[in-house]
């Protein structure tokens, strides 16, 4: 069955709940419920979906992905802001994350995007614009391809950078402002990596395939 192309523009999703009559996109037809209740705003299982100028805040899902669950198909975020979306299990918060990208699925980010409650999953993300990332991202173990500008801002002791692979392409910039936790993921590519903060940057991953430029602004780098 072929997927359906869908464009979602200039919409604010706030306080949606995947268990109670919110709009859900499955396969990707509009539906008020989802069989697995993944993603309170979108569950993409094979369609082509683009979000332009969309806000998604404080939404709840009983499955994976507080706001978006991407299993397959093509999902594009362009000028999107997400914050405070959570994944519930048995009535309690299992994790706070805005987006879950499953293994084999792809998410494309263009324009200016802000993801404040983190990423999860083990899929593939391609970012070409400007991305501000915060929240707990340690549950994202997939690949993040950076072709634009990415800034990670650690606002809380529980916030962390991704535990997967960051591929930084030539001309791209990744800035990590990290004062609290270790960096568990690894870096590849030939772009620019800047580390900000006054404490140790404990890099736990294998970074032997990163041949780009590293700038240390405060603190020190510890290889573990």
Backbone as numpy.savetxt, mean C-alpha at the origin, in Angstrom:
# Nx Ny Nz CAx CAy CAz Cx Cy Cz
-14.75 -15.73 -18.38 -15.61 -14.54 -18.38 -14.72 -13.31 -18.38
-14.98 -12.37 -19.28 -14.19 -11.16 -19.36 -14.54 -10.21 -18.23
-13.50 -9.46 -17.78 -13.73 -8.47 -16.75 -14.39 -7.24 -17.33
-14.88 -6.40 -16.46 -15.58 -5.17 -16.84 -14.69 -3.98 -16.51
-14.60 -3.01 -17.41 -13.84 -1.79 -17.14 -14.72 -0.81 -16.37
-14.14 -0.18 -15.35 -14.90 0.71 -14.50 -14.03 1.88 -14.08
-14.53 3.08 -14.14 -13.84 4.28 -13.67 -14.64 4.88 -12.51
-13.96 5.13 -11.40 -14.60 5.71 -10.21 -13.94 7.06 -9.98
-14.72 8.14 -10.05 -14.16 9.48 -9.98 -14.88 10.34 -8.96
-14.08 11.18 -8.26 -14.61 12.23 -7.38 -15.63 11.69 -6.38
-15.23 10.66 -5.66 -16.12 10.04 -4.67 -15.40 9.96 -3.33
-16.15 10.14 -2.26 -15.62 10.02 -0.91 -16.29 8.84 -0.22
-15.51 7.77 0.03 -16.01 6.61 0.77 -15.61 6.79 2.23
-16.57 6.97 3.13 -16.27 7.17 4.54 -17.21 6.33 5.39
-16.61 5.64 6.37 -17.37 4.83 7.32 -18.21 3.75 6.65
-17.70 3.17 5.60 -18.38 2.01 4.99 -18.04 0.76 5.78
-18.93 -0.22 5.75 -18.71 -1.47 6.46 -19.07 -2.61 5.54
-18.12 -3.50 5.29 -18.33 -4.56 4.30 -19.38 -5.57 4.74
-19.81 -5.51 5.99 -20.81 -6.47 6.45 -22.22 -5.89 6.45
-22.36 -4.62 6.03 -23.67 -4.00 6.19 -23.98 -2.99 5.07
-24.46 -3.50 3.93 -25.10 -2.68 2.90 -24.24 -1.58 2.29
-22.92 -1.73 2.25 -22.15 -0.76 1.50 -21.95 -1.27 0.09
-21.60 -0.38 -0.80 -21.37 -0.78 -2.18 -20.04 -1.51 -2.28
-20.05 -2.67 -2.87 -18.84 -3.46 -3.06 -18.74 -3.80 -4.54
-17.52 -3.84 -5.05 -17.31 -4.17 -6.45 -16.70 -5.56 -6.51
-17.44 -6.51 -7.05 -16.96 -7.89 -7.12 -17.01 -8.36 -8.57
-15.89 -8.72 -9.09 -15.68 -9.31 -10.43 -15.89 -8.43 -11.66
-15.86 -7.14 -11.69 -16.05 -6.19 -10.61 -17.44 -5.56 -10.69
-18.49 -6.33 -10.58 -19.85 -5.82 -10.64 -20.24 -5.22 -9.28
-21.14 -4.23 -9.31 -21.61 -3.67 -8.06 -22.41 -4.70 -7.28
-22.11 -4.81 -5.99 -22.82 -5.75 -5.13 -22.80 -5.20 -3.71
-23.84 -5.47 -2.95 -23.89 -4.98 -1.58 -23.18 -5.90 -0.60
-22.84 -7.08 -1.03 -22.08 -7.99 -0.17 -21.04 -8.69 -1.03
-20.06 -9.24 -0.37 -19.02 -10.01 -1.04 -18.93 -11.35 -0.35
-18.74 -12.42 -1.09 -18.76 -13.76 -0.51 -17.72 -13.91 0.58
-16.53 -13.31 0.34 -15.49 -13.42 1.36 -15.31 -12.12 2.13
-16.10 -11.11 1.78 -16.09 -9.82 2.49 -14.70 -9.19 2.53
-13.94 -9.39 1.45 -12.64 -8.73 1.33 -12.83 -7.35 0.71
-12.29 -6.31 1.36 -12.34 -4.98 0.80 -13.69 -4.32 0.97
-13.76 -3.27 1.81 -15.04 -2.61 2.06 -15.47 -1.74 0.90
-14.51 -1.21 0.13 -14.83 -0.34 -0.99 -14.71 -1.09 -2.31
-13.68 -1.92 -2.47 -13.47 -2.62 -3.73 -12.89 -4.00 -3.48
-13.47 -5.00 -4.14 -12.88 -6.32 -4.22 -12.75 -6.65 -5.70
-11.54 -6.55 -6.24 -11.32 -6.74 -7.67 -10.80 -8.14 -7.93
-11.57 -8.92 -8.69 -11.19 -10.30 -8.97 -11.06 -10.56 -10.47
-10.71 -9.52 -11.22 -10.49 -9.78 -12.63 -10.88 -8.67 -13.57
-11.34 -7.56 -13.05 -11.76 -6.46 -13.91 -10.68 -5.40 -14.05
-11.02 -4.32 -14.73 -10.16 -3.16 -14.90 -10.82 -1.98 -14.20
-10.19 -1.50 -13.14 -10.80 -0.47 -12.30 -9.81 0.68 -12.12
-10.27 1.89 -12.30 -9.43 3.06 -12.06 -10.14 4.01 -11.11
-9.41 4.46 -10.09 -9.91 5.43 -9.13 -9.21 6.77 -9.38
-9.98 7.81 -9.63 -9.45 9.15 -9.81 -10.06 10.09 -8.78
-9.19 10.77 -8.02 -9.65 11.78 -7.05 -10.66 11.18 -6.07
-10.26 10.08 -5.44 -11.13 9.35 -4.52 -10.54 9.38 -3.10
-11.42 9.55 -2.11 -11.04 9.49 -0.70 -11.71 8.28 -0.07
-10.94 7.48 0.66 -11.49 6.32 1.37 -10.95 6.33 2.80
-11.83 6.63 3.76 -11.40 6.76 5.15 -12.33 6.00 6.09
-11.72 5.37 7.10 -12.46 4.77 8.23 -13.47 3.71 7.79
-13.09 2.91 6.80 -13.95 1.82 6.35 -13.52 0.51 7.00
-14.45 -0.44 7.06 -14.20 -1.69 7.76 -14.51 -2.89 6.87
-13.65 -3.90 6.95 -13.86 -5.13 6.20 -13.69 -6.33 7.12
-14.55 -7.31 6.97 -14.40 -8.56 7.74 -13.39 -9.49 7.07
-12.96 -9.16 5.87 -11.94 -9.94 5.18 -10.67 -9.15 5.05
-9.82 -9.53 4.09 -8.55 -8.82 3.89 -8.79 -7.50 3.18
-7.97 -6.50 3.50 -8.06 -5.21 2.85 -9.10 -4.32 3.47
-8.68 -3.36 4.30 -9.65 -2.48 4.94 -10.50 -1.72 3.94
-9.88 -1.24 2.85 -10.62 -0.53 1.80 -10.58 -1.30 0.49
-9.39 -1.70 0.03 -9.25 -2.37 -1.25 -8.65 -3.76 -1.09
-9.25 -4.72 -1.78 -8.71 -6.07 -1.88 -8.52 -6.37 -3.36
-7.28 -6.63 -3.76 -6.96 -6.83 -5.17 -6.44 -8.25 -5.37
-7.26 -9.06 -6.02 -6.92 -10.46 -6.25 -6.37 -10.70 -7.65
-6.90 -9.99 -8.63 -6.44 -10.10 -10.01 -6.97 -8.90 -10.79
-6.74 -8.88 -12.09 -7.20 -7.76 -12.89 -6.25 -6.58 -12.80
-6.72 -5.43 -13.22 -5.92 -4.21 -13.22 -6.60 -3.15 -12.37
-5.88 -2.64 -11.37 -6.39 -1.59 -10.50 -5.44 -0.41 -10.55
-5.97 0.78 -10.83 -5.15 1.99 -10.93 -5.66 3.02 -9.92
-4.75 3.57 -9.14 -5.07 4.66 -8.23 -4.41 5.93 -8.73
-5.20 6.97 -8.94 -4.69 8.25 -9.41 -5.26 9.35 -8.54
-4.40 9.98 -7.74 -4.82 11.04 -6.81 -5.85 10.50 -5.82
-5.42 9.54 -5.02 -6.27 8.87 -4.05 -5.71 9.08 -2.64
-6.62 9.28 -1.69 -6.24 9.42 -0.28 -6.96 8.37 0.54
-6.18 7.61 1.34 -6.76 6.55 2.17 -6.21 6.67 3.59
-7.11 6.41 4.56 -6.68 6.51 5.96 -7.70 5.83 6.86
-7.21 5.13 7.88 -8.06 4.59 8.93 -8.91 3.41 8.53
-8.57 2.71 7.46 -9.33 1.53 7.04 -8.80 0.29 7.76
-9.71 -0.57 8.23 -9.29 -1.67 9.08 -9.88 -3.00 8.61
-9.19 -4.06 8.98 -9.59 -5.44 8.71 -9.98 -6.07 10.05
-11.24 -6.48 10.14 -11.77 -7.08 11.36 -11.81 -8.61 11.26
-11.66 -9.27 12.39 -11.90 -10.71 12.51 -12.57 -10.97 13.85
-13.72 -11.63 13.78 -14.47 -11.97 15.00 -14.77 -10.75 15.86
-15.05 -9.63 15.20 -15.47 -8.44 15.92 -14.36 -7.58 16.47
-13.11 -7.98 16.29 -12.00 -7.18 16.78 -11.06 -6.84 15.62
-10.28 -5.78 15.77 -9.37 -5.35 14.72 -8.22 -6.33 14.60
-8.11 -6.97 13.43 -6.98 -7.88 13.17 -5.78 -7.11 12.66
-6.01 -6.11 11.85 -4.93 -5.27 11.34 -5.53 -4.00 10.76
-4.74 -2.96 10.74 -5.15 -1.71 10.11 -4.35 -1.56 8.82
-5.03 -1.68 7.70 -4.37 -1.44 6.42 -5.41 -0.98 5.42
-4.96 -0.16 4.49 -5.86 0.40 3.48 -6.02 -0.54 2.29
-4.94 -1.24 1.92 -4.94 -2.01 0.67 -4.29 -3.37 0.90
-4.92 -4.41 0.34 -4.32 -5.75 0.33 -4.16 -6.17 -1.13
-2.92 -6.48 -1.53 -2.62 -6.91 -2.90 -2.16 -8.37 -2.84
-2.97 -9.25 -3.41 -2.68 -10.68 -3.33 -1.59 -11.09 -4.32
-0.91 -12.18 -4.00 0.12 -12.72 -4.88 -0.43 -12.94 -6.29
0.28 -12.41 -7.29 -0.16 -12.53 -8.67 -0.97 -11.34 -9.15
-1.39 -10.47 -8.24 -2.17 -9.28 -8.60 -1.25 -8.07 -8.70
-1.72 -7.05 -9.44 -0.94 -5.83 -9.61 -1.78 -4.60 -9.28
-1.11 -3.63 -8.66 -1.71 -2.33 -8.37 -0.81 -1.26 -8.98
-1.41 -0.33 -9.74 -0.66 0.76 -10.35 -1.05 2.06 -9.67
-0.05 2.85 -9.28 -0.28 4.15 -8.65 0.32 5.24 -9.52
-0.53 6.18 -9.94 -0.08 7.32 -10.72 -0.55 8.60 -10.03
-0.07 9.73 -10.46 -0.49 10.97 -9.84 0.05 11.09 -8.42
-0.72 11.71 -7.55 -0.33 11.92 -6.15 -1.25 11.11 -5.25
-0.68 10.16 -4.51 -1.47 9.28 -3.65 -0.94 9.33 -2.22
-1.85 9.19 -1.26 -1.50 9.15 0.15 -2.15 7.93 0.79
-1.33 7.01 1.27 -1.80 5.78 1.92 -1.32 5.83 3.36
-2.21 6.19 4.28 -1.79 6.49 5.65 -1.95 5.33 6.62
-2.67 4.27 6.22 -2.87 3.15 7.14 -2.23 1.86 6.65
-1.37 1.98 5.67 -0.51 0.85 5.32 -0.99 -0.05 4.21
-0.03 -0.86 3.74 -0.23 -1.86 2.71 -0.09 -3.25 3.31
-0.71 -4.24 2.67 -0.57 -5.64 3.10 -0.64 -6.52 1.86
-0.21 -7.78 2.01 -0.26 -8.72 0.91 1.10 -9.06 0.35
1.11 -9.81 -0.75 2.37 -10.26 -1.35 2.33 -10.16 -2.87
1.64 -9.13 -3.37 1.51 -8.93 -4.80 2.58 -8.02 -5.38
2.20 -7.23 -6.39 3.13 -6.36 -7.10 2.52 -4.97 -7.23
3.26 -3.94 -6.81 2.81 -2.56 -6.89 3.78 -1.79 -7.77
3.22 -1.02 -8.72 4.02 -0.18 -9.60 3.63 1.27 -9.34
4.58 2.08 -8.88 4.32 3.46 -8.50 5.14 4.39 -9.38
4.47 5.35 -10.05 5.18 6.24 -10.97 5.03 7.71 -10.62
4.13 8.06 -9.74 3.91 9.46 -9.38 4.56 9.79 -8.05
3.78 10.46 -7.19 4.23 10.80 -5.85 3.39 10.02 -4.85
4.05 9.32 -3.95 3.35 8.50 -2.95 3.85 8.84 -1.57
2.91 9.19 -0.67 3.22 9.33 0.74 2.65 8.11 1.46
3.52 7.42 2.18 3.15 6.16 2.82 3.43 6.25 4.30
2.45 5.85 5.12 2.67 5.76 6.55 1.86 4.58 7.08
1.83 4.42 8.39 1.14 3.27 8.96 2.03 2.05 9.03
1.41 0.93 9.38 2.13 -0.34 9.51 2.11 -1.08 8.18
3.27 -1.17 7.55 3.38 -1.82 6.24 4.15 -3.13 6.29
4.44 -3.64 7.50 5.26 -4.85 7.61 4.56 -6.09 7.08
3.23 -6.01 6.90 2.49 -7.15 6.35 2.45 -7.13 4.83
3.17 -6.18 4.21 3.33 -6.21 2.76 4.69 -6.83 2.45
4.67 -8.05 1.92 5.90 -8.79 1.64 6.14 -8.96 0.14
5.35 -8.25 -0.66 5.49 -8.32 -2.10 6.53 -7.35 -2.61
6.38 -6.94 -3.88 7.33 -6.04 -4.53 6.71 -4.66 -4.73
7.48 -3.63 -4.41 7.08 -2.25 -4.63 8.07 -1.63 -5.62
7.60 -1.39 -6.84 8.44 -0.80 -7.88 8.27 0.71 -7.87
9.35 1.42 -7.57 9.29 2.86 -7.42 9.91 3.53 -8.64
9.07 4.22 -9.41 9.55 4.96 -10.56 9.37 6.45 -10.41
8.85 6.89 -9.27 8.62 8.30 -9.00 9.24 8.69 -7.67
8.45 9.37 -6.84 8.92 9.80 -5.53 8.07 9.14 -4.44
8.73 8.49 -3.50 8.04 7.83 -2.40 8.61 8.36 -1.09
7.73 8.77 -0.20 8.15 9.20 1.13 7.41 8.39 2.18
8.17 7.70 3.02 7.58 6.97 4.15 7.78 7.81 5.40
6.68 8.09 6.10 6.72 8.90 7.32 6.26 8.04 8.48
7.13 7.86 9.44 6.78 7.06 10.61 6.23 7.98 11.69
4.92 7.89 11.92 4.24 8.78 12.86 4.00 8.14 14.22
4.14 6.82 14.30 3.82 6.10 15.52 4.82 4.96 15.69
5.01 4.51 16.91 5.97 3.44 17.18 5.62 2.15 16.46
4.34 1.95 16.12 3.91 0.74 15.42 4.01 0.87 13.90
4.35 2.06 13.40 4.48 2.24 11.96 5.77 1.61 11.46
5.74 1.04 10.28 6.93 0.39 9.74 6.89 0.38 8.22
8.08 0.37 7.62 8.21 0.28 6.17 7.91 -1.15 5.73
7.73 -1.36 4.43 7.35 -2.68 3.94 8.42 -3.72 4.23
7.99 -4.98 4.37 8.91 -6.08 4.61 9.27 -6.81 3.32
8.78 -6.32 2.20 9.07 -6.94 0.91 10.25 -6.29 0.21
10.22 -6.31 -1.12 11.32 -5.78 -1.94 10.94 -4.44 -2.55
11.79 -3.44 -2.34 11.62 -2.14 -2.97 12.61 -2.05 -4.13
12.08 -1.95 -5.35 12.93 -1.77 -6.53 12.88 -0.29 -6.90
14.01 0.40 -6.72 14.08 1.84 -6.97 14.77 2.06 -8.31
14.02 2.56 -9.28 14.56 2.72 -10.63 15.36 4.02 -10.75
16.19 4.08 -11.77 17.03 5.25 -12.00 16.18 6.51 -12.10
16.60 7.53 -11.34 15.87 8.79 -11.31 14.77 8.85 -10.27
14.44 7.72 -9.68 13.40 7.66 -8.64 14.02 7.94 -7.27
13.17 8.40 -6.34 13.64 8.75 -5.00 12.77 8.10 -3.94
13.41 7.47 -2.97 12.71 6.93 -1.80 13.29 7.60 -0.56
12.44 8.21 0.24 12.84 8.86 1.48 12.14 8.15 2.63
12.93 7.64 3.57 12.37 6.92 4.71 12.68 7.70 5.98
11.64 8.19 6.64 11.77 8.89 7.91 11.38 7.90 9.00
12.38 7.31 9.61 12.15 6.14 10.47 12.87 6.32 11.80
12.11 6.54 12.87 12.71 6.76 14.18 12.48 5.61 15.16
11.65 4.63 14.80 11.24 3.66 15.80 11.61 2.21 15.49
11.40 1.77 14.25 11.49 0.34 13.98 12.56 0.01 12.95
12.89 -1.29 12.85 13.85 -1.78 11.87 13.23 -1.75 10.47
14.09 -1.76 9.46 13.64 -1.89 8.08 13.89 -3.33 7.66
12.81 -4.13 7.59 12.94 -5.56 7.39 13.05 -5.96 5.92
12.62 -5.11 5.02 12.64 -5.44 3.61 14.02 -5.26 3.00
14.10 -5.44 1.68 15.36 -5.26 0.98 15.18 -4.32 -0.19
16.29 -3.75 -0.66 16.28 -2.77 -1.73 17.06 -3.28 -2.93
16.54 -2.96 -4.12 17.21 -3.26 -5.37 17.14 -2.03 -6.26
17.95 -2.02 -7.33 17.85 -0.95 -8.31 18.99 0.04 -8.22
18.85 1.14 -8.99 19.91 2.14 -9.08 19.38 3.56 -8.88
18.32 3.69 -8.10 17.77 5.00 -7.79 18.39 5.61 -6.55
17.66 6.49 -5.90 18.17 7.23 -4.74 17.39 6.87 -3.48
18.12 6.56 -2.42 17.53 6.21 -1.12 18.05 7.16 -0.07
17.14 7.87 0.60 17.52 8.81 1.66 16.92 8.34 2.98
17.75 8.28 4.02 17.31 7.84 5.34 17.38 9.03 6.29
16.23 9.38 6.89 16.14 10.50 7.82 15.82 9.99 9.22
16.39 10.63 10.23 16.10 10.26 11.61 17.35 10.31 12.44
17.18 10.33 13.76 18.31 10.48 14.67 18.79 9.16 15.26
18.09 8.06 14.97 18.46 6.78 15.58 19.05 5.84 14.55
19.27 4.59 14.95 19.86 3.62 14.04 18.86 3.19 12.97
19.35 3.05 11.73 18.58 2.42 10.67 19.08 0.99 10.55
18.33 0.06 11.14 18.74 -1.35 11.12 18.15 -2.00 9.88
19.00 -2.28 8.90 18.58 -2.87 7.64 18.76 -4.38 7.72
17.66 -5.12 7.74 17.72 -6.57 7.95 17.75 -7.38 6.66
17.37 -6.77 5.54 17.28 -7.51 4.29 18.60 -7.62 3.56
18.58 -8.37 2.45 19.73 -8.51 1.56 19.67 -7.39 0.53
20.58 -6.42 0.65 20.56 -5.25 -0.22 21.71 -5.26 -1.23
22.25 -6.43 -1.52 23.41 -6.53 -2.41 23.10 -6.12 -3.84
21.81 -6.11 -4.22 21.44 -5.74 -5.59 21.04 -4.28 -5.71
21.27 -3.51 -4.65 21.03 -2.07 -4.74 22.34 -1.37 -5.05
22.41 -0.69 -6.20 23.64 -0.02 -6.62 23.41 1.48 -6.77
22.35 1.98 -6.19 22.04 3.39 -6.27 22.76 4.19 -5.20
22.32 5.41 -5.02 22.94 6.33 -4.07 22.17 6.33 -2.76
22.89 6.24 -1.64 22.29 6.28 -0.31 22.73 7.55 0.40
21.76 8.31 0.91 22.06 9.52 1.67 21.56 9.31 3.09
22.46 9.51 4.06 22.11 9.36 5.47 22.07 10.74 6.10
20.88 11.13 6.58 20.70 12.44 7.20 20.33 12.24 8.66
21.34 12.07 9.48 21.12 11.79 10.89 21.19 10.30 11.18
21.49 9.93 12.40 21.55 8.52 12.79 22.70 7.79 12.12
22.59 6.47 12.09 23.62 5.66 11.43 22.96 4.40 10.89
23.62 3.77 9.91 23.11 2.55 9.29 23.74 1.34 9.99
22.89 0.39 10.36 23.34 -0.87 10.95 22.87 -2.00 10.08
23.79 -2.81 9.58 23.42 -3.96 8.76 23.29 -5.18 9.65
22.12 -5.81 9.59 21.87 -6.96 10.47 21.50 -8.16 9.61
